[in-house]
Amino acid sequence: MKSRTERKANLMKMAEEEIEKLLDWMEERDAPNLTGIEKVILSIRKRIGEGMTREVIENQESVRPVPCPECPGCEKEMRYKGMKQKEISSMVGEVKLNRGYYYCDHCESGLFPPG
């Protein structure tokens, strides 16, 4: 798990990058209209929300828990298959995460705990 300092640094870096994009956008326009301003701000808000969500989720238990989870279908122990990328839909947008992936040989189904 990342330390508070590492998480804060990641979040600050992300925010600074978005601020730079906003400042660049502002410098490229003489007098943007309200619709243009809203579009760019909503886009930035979406990316920051997705990034913050990813940071919070990745700080949770996303590594291989011990013991392996039971298969929801057959209740047999699943097999750890390593870390894989998973894209989830959240209220703040699409978020790509690296999560521990488990596979049930019996049911031929996969799982990304904790859910």
Rosetta blueprint (number, residue, H / E / L):
1 M L
2 K L
3 S L
4 R H
5 T H
6 E H
7 R H
8 K H
9 A H
10 N H
11 L H
12 M H
13 K H
14 M H
15 A H
16 E H
17 E H
18 E H
19 I H
20 E H
21 K H
22 L H
23 L H
24 D H
25 W H
26 M H
27 E H
28 E L
29 R L
30 D L
31 A L
32 P L
33 N L
34 L H
35 T H
36 G H
37 I H
38 E H
39 K H
40 V H
41 I H
42 L H
43 S H
44 I H
45 R H
46 K H
47 R H
48 I H
49 G H
50 E H
51 G H
52 M H
53 T H
54 R H
55 E H
56 V H
57 I H
58 E H
59 N H
60 Q L
61 E L
62 S L
63 V L
64 R L
65 P L
66 V L
67 P L
68 C L
69 P L
70 E E
71 C L
72 P L
73 G L
74 C L
75 E L
76 K L
77 E E
78 M L
79 R E
80 Y E
81 K E
82 G E
83 M E
84 K E
85 Q E
86 K E
87 E E
88 I E
89 S E
90 S E
91 M L
92 V L
93 G E
94 E E
95 V E
96 K E
97 L E
98 N E
99 R E
100 G E
101 Y E
102 Y E
103 Y E
104 C E
105 D L
106 H L
107 C L
108 E L
109 S E
110 G E
111 L E
112 F L
113 P L
114 P L
115 G L
